Amino acid sequence: MTAEAATGRVRRADFILPAALLLIGIGLLYRAIDEADGDFSLQGPRLAPVAVTAAWVVVAAFYLARAKREHIDEEKPGWLAPAGVAACLVGFAIALEYAGFVVSAFLFIVAVSRVLGSRSLVRDLIVAVVLPLAVYFPFTRLLDIFLPAGVFPL
């Protein structure tokens, strides 16, 4: 534990990313609300940007509050995790054409969780099944946005 962490002092640099995310999120939320022009019905493309940017603002605010409350003493990040995630993204893009969205997203989530150091394979598998299906069905059934079906024509 560093002396800064022991005394409870937080470096100013620890606030830069959360504050920037919060400010950008507020700007995007304002723009999304302005573009919606009061029409927030489920039948149009105006509600989703407002909901997503509102969630962004909430998450950024929690992130900023956490940075204020505590200083997490972490070792400097290496290049292996970003390189592994980038490789997973390339694999996802290639697999998407052949295997479809659900299978590609399943493999992507499991691979990225392993690259980022997850130790719970059962949890990773559950998330990798539920999340792609939770995205695929609303997009294809409710929004009529067709994602590649691949080997499992859902």
N, C-alpha and C positions, 0 to 999 in steps of 0.2 A: 504494500500500500504506500502510495507516495505521501509526501508531507501535505500537499494540497488536499488530497482526499481525506487525510486524517483530521485536518482542521475544518473540513467542510467547505472550503473555498472552491469555487468552480471557475475554471478559466473562461474567459470571454469567448474563446474560439468554440467552446462547446455549445454556445447559443446560436451560432451563425446559421447552421443548416436548419434547425427547427424554426428559427425566426423567418428565414427565407421561404421555407415551405409554407408557413402560415400566411405570410404576406402574399405570396403567389396564389395560394388557395383562395384567399379573400378576394383578390382581384378577379380570378376566374369565376368565382361564385357570383360576384356582382355582374360580370359580363353574361353569364348563363341566365341569370334572372332577368337582366335587361333584354336579352334575345328572346326569352320565352314570352315576353309581352303579356303576362298575366294568364297565358294558356298553359296550365299544368296538367292537362288531361292525359290519361294513359294511352290514348289513341294517336298521339303524335310524338315527334322526336324531341320534344322540349323538356320533358320531365327528367329524363336520364342524365343529361349534363348537370342539372341543378342538384339531383340526388348525389351524383358522384363527387361533385366539387364540395358539397356540404359535408360529405363524409371525409373528404380530404382535409377540410378545415378542422373538423373535430379531431382527427388523428394527429394533425400537426400541432394542435393546441395541447393535446395530451403529451406529445413528444417534447414540446417546449417546457411544459410543467415538470416532466420527469427530469429534464436536463437541469432545471432550476433546483429541484429537490436533492438530487444526488449526483455525484460525479462517479462514473463507472470507470475504474482503472483497468483498461484493456491494453493488451499488447498491440503493437502496430500491425495493421493488416498486411498480409503478404499478397502475392500475385496469383497464388493457386486458386483461391475461391473465385475471384472474378474471371479467371481464365476458364475454370470449370463451368461456371454459369454460362459464359459465352459459348463454350462448346455444346452445352445442353441446348441453348437457343438455336444453334445451327442444326443440331440433330432434330429438334422439334420442327423446324422449317422444312427439313427434308422429309421427315416422317409424315408430316401433315398431308402431303400430296398422295402418299401411298396408303397410309393406315387410317386417315381421317382424324377429325378433331378429338374425339373422345379417347381413342387409343394413344394418340400422340401426346395429348395433355396428361394422360395417366403416366406415361413413361417420363415425360418432362418433370412432373411434380416429384416422382420418386427419385429421379436422378439428381435434381437440384437439392432436394432435402438431404440426400446422401453427401453431395459435394459440400453443402454448408454445415455438415457435422451433426445431423440429426441422429439420435441413437434409438429411436423408437420406430421400428419398421412397421409395426401394426398400425400405429397412428398415421404414418406416411401413406400406407396403403388405403386406409379409410378415407383420408383426405383426397388421395389421388383418384378414388372412385367417385366420391360425392361431388367434389368441386367441378370437374368437367361436365358431369350430368346436370348439375345445377346451373351451369352456363348454357349448355347445349339446348336443353328443352325450352327455356324461356326465349332464347334467340330464335329458334326454328319454329316453335308453335305459337308464341305470342307476338313476336315482332316480325315474323316472316323474313328473317335474315338467315340465309342458308349457309351453314358451316359444312365443310367436307364430311360426308358420312363415312367414307372409307369402307373398311371390312365389315362393320356393324351398321347396316342401314337402319337407323332408328327412326 
